[in-house]
């Protein structure tokens, strides 16, 4: 096989990253933007030892799974990967991604429950982080990153976000142009405006506007605050986040409140939840409620259990279970999120929940040393999963059940595999789609202590 050769073939598989795969003379060829069943002419663009890459020259007969993408930026933007495939098929693929992870990586055979899909693949996000950059002519632009890159694609309206977000972005970018606030340059750490970060409470409609800047420009932003508060209903908080570092981590540690509160409130599983800019909050609220419902069901609470909620963020999961548990203890590393969690317990009249700030592994290890014996441990780690110390401490505490909530099936499967060697059987896995259109999928896993 050689570069620029053209072959006629049929796409027979899809990767977890949404790339179609066809097989030509026994060699796998990855072809982005295709669907299983597409009959295509493919041009080979890169040949490696064991596989190749190609691009579509012509679709001879489209797959039955294909739909017309409902987004004009779909080809360039790195956000979604399934918009050319119908949602039913997307859900099947996501189910398979989860199943493959547990069977192949985890070498486990739990029961797989059918995936819980979203009502819509549009407008479900409550949060957006738009990178700001300059175009070829140095003009300030704002949008999303192109596929597998840090080049910003200018996007006026992302269909995953609430409509009001594009109006807010417009106001901010026009203001930056007028006041000559320069876009940030990642390559040499110059310029000022890095990201526009917006949140909107799904039920409350409260809006937070957070401007991520390299250095303090609060004085230059006074006029912007006036425009936002006058022109956008629902704005409750305007914050400037200062991130001086040359890094692709979006937020810095320091927040300056420019107007209003330092938090917005939303409702999650019937609880009022205060969230700061630095606190994690699931981006798809109704689907997160379903996810937490499953976690609660898997926890099998009867009213007496001691629940340890590791990686608890603003306390959402533990608080959703507190009425059915004896006590809840949450652990989280971001101080602002822990403050939110404590306040959230208070404003909802939940007296049996406590929160500790610190590294999950270190705190869990300390709790194990103090002979804390939770009945149920919830673990909802970031994408990289739990570390060894956390897993060891979990095992020392000897809970009857571990409920893992994960946005990365691969690391969840790896952690379940480790736990399987330490006396925990992976009973069942519930995939939940919180991120329709994109390549991400969430899952809840129930592990139980093997009875000796
Ligand atoms: N359970 C929460 C948050 C889940 S996201 C919810 O559903 O909203 C994962 C959380 O883990 C984030 O809040 C992140 O700040 C936190 N985190 C990341 N690394 C951590 C660590 N080493 N120790 C404790 N918490 C950590």
Boltz pocket constraint, residues with backbone or C-beta under 6 A from the ligand:
constraints:
  - pocket:
      binder: B
      contacts: [[A, 278], [A, 279], [A, 280], [A, 281], [A, 282], [A, 310], [A, 311], [A, 312], [A, 313], [A, 314], [A, 315], [A, 316], [A, 317], [A, 331], [A, 332], [A, 333], [A, 334], [A, 337], [A, 358], [A, 359], [A, 360], [A, 361], [A, 380], [A, 381], [A, 382]]
      max_distance: 6.0
